[in-house]
Amino acid sequence: MNIPNNLIRPLEYTGYSLKILDQRLLPGQELYLEFTKADEVIKAIKDMVIRGAPAIGLAGAWACCLAAKDNNLKNDESQLIEKFEEIKQARPTAVNLSKAIERMKISLQEKGISGLEEEALAIFNEDEAMCQMMAVYGLTLLPNKSEYKFITHCNTGSLATAGIGTALGLIKFLAGQRKKVKVFATETRPYLQGSRLTAWELNKCEIPVTLMPDSAVAYLMSKENIDAVFVGADRIVANGDTANKIGTYTLALLAREFKIPFYVVAPSTSIDLSLSSGAEIEIEQRHSSELTEFNGLKIAPPNISVLNPAFDITPGNLISAFITEKGIFNIEKLKNIL
């Protein structure tokens, strides 16, 4: 099956460095930055050079490998573990990062430094395979017809994973079956991952995409026959509450109002059963300048208060189903995934 893909990897480990596509520059420029130190990768994660929960986890795993090559760290396991913990804290909301780092810590303790690169590669290969399986399972939820219209939010494609993507990967997979697919992508405030990344990626895949403001979703749903809303997830907890890019909660509420299926497409690595509800998820707050400035130009009055959360929590009862690489689950069966 021909699956449209942009053939661009968000990151590449060379054995001595980690090359990361600077997603802040897209769609205007495709530039890979090369890092040789774990601290550099930590900063790249914090600065959103790399983003997307699975990709952040992968970057963290490779950062552990770089840390193990540092002459000041490689001979002291306790210092290495401390550095691993620093990497884990680079972005707190997405659970993929912490899970990847825990795997790297176990590998260090069981196999030593020599096993780290093998473990990181295993995490990469698993994520690539999970993307494919999520698409296969997700298609079983759709009616068999020749034309589909979907809404998606943020970016959940190749730029965010090791493979074809999560929610966007499913859409690519469907397009590969020679189905007519039209995607409505929200611009996704405050960092515009929808307009800068998703629209760019779909355009490269030659999948028709219409860009719209986040605030136009209700208007669109009232005018178009939308088949489904597909979004990703940064963390899914035991009761189904889901942390995802800010604006996802609004989308879910509107989907329920217009009786449109609302699906979360995410690997099992995004599920965190240690938390009972979304109230326990730490929500990252972005810098106020992302709202008050544009290219260094002030676009808001000085000395005002700014609310700039990177994520919101969608209650599990608003989610029609969770599509994972292990199958399709509702809230009641979510705990059976792991």
Buried (B, 14 or more C-beta within 10 A) or exposed (E): EEBBBBEBBBBEBEEEBBBBBBBBEBBEEEEBBEBEBBBBBBEBBEEBBBBBBBBBBBBBBBBBBBBBBBEEBEEEBEBBBEBBEBBBEBBBBBBBBBBBBEBBBEBBEEEEBEBBBEBBBBBBEBBBBBBBBBBEBBBEBBEEEEEBBBBBBBBBBBBBBBBBBBBBBBBBBBBBEEBEBBBBBBBBBBBBBBBBBBBBBBEBBEBEBBBBBBEBBBEBBEEBEBBBBBBBBBBBBBBBBBBBBBBBBBBBBBBBEBEBBBBBBBBBBBBBEEBEBBEBBEBBEBEBEBBBEEEEEEEEEEEEEBEBBBBBBBBBEBBBBBBBBBBBBEBEEBEEBE
